[in-house]
Amino acid sequence: MKPRIHPVSRPVVFRDRAAGVAFLTRSTADSDRRVEWEDGASYPVIDVETSSASHPFYTGTHRVLDTAGRIEQFRRRYGTTAPVGR
């Protein structure tokens, strides 16, 4: 790797405001606000609205769309047509 062209990576705390969960990871992002972590050290903190702790896909609370029902509803409303090209 070439020296002096890559951004500095540092430990940063990301705090999910919706779930009340925080996790420490490395990032190039920086913040003026700091928080004291479980190890007693102070790290920059970045507040996020959604993370894997609160996103419906990862928590298992996402809704599955009934695509087969939508297709049938479309066919009832507009009818079916013959396949194109045959």
N, C-alpha and C positions, 0 to 999 in steps of 0.2 A: 504494500500500500504506500502511496505517496504521502510524505509528511505534510502537515499543515493544511490539508484540503478537506478533512473530515470534521464534522461538528463534534463538540465535546459531549460525551455521554456521561450522565451522572445519576445517582439514585434520586428518585422523585416519588412522592406519595400521591397516588390518584385516589380521590375520595368521591364515591358515588353518593350524591345527595338524596336520591330516591330510596335507596336501600339502606343507607347508613353504614356502608362498608367501605373500608379503605385498604389499599394494598400498595406495597412498596415494590418498585421495579426500576429499571434503568431507562432513561429517556434523554433526548436532547432538548426537551421542553424545559423551560425555567419559569419560576414565579417569584414574585416579591414576598408573598405570604409564606410562612413556614409553620411547621407543626412538629411537635416532639413525638417521635415514634417509640415503639415498645422497647427498643434497645437503648433508649435514653438520648439518642442523637437527634438533632434537629435537621429536617429535610424540607425542601420546597414542596408545597402542596398545590395540586391542581384539582379543582372541583369539576366533575363531569355530571351530566344529567342521566346518562344511561351507561351501564357497564354490563358485563356478563352476570352480575349479581341481580340486576333488575330487568334485564331485557327479556321479554316474553318467550323468545325462542329458546334461550338457555335455561330459563326457569321452568319450562314445560307448561306454561299457561297460555301459549299461543293458540289461536283458533285455526282449525283446519277448514279450508273453504271446500264446499261441496261442489266441485267442478262438474261432476256427472249430473247433478240436479240442475245446474245452470245450463248445461248443454240441452238437456231434455226440455227445459222451460223455453229455450230459444227455439227448438224444433216445434214445440206446440204452438208457439206464437207465430212463427214465420213459415213453418212447414219445412219439409226436407226437399232437397233438390237432387237431381241426378248428378253423379260424379262428372267432373269436367275432364275432357280429353279422352273419354272412352266411349 
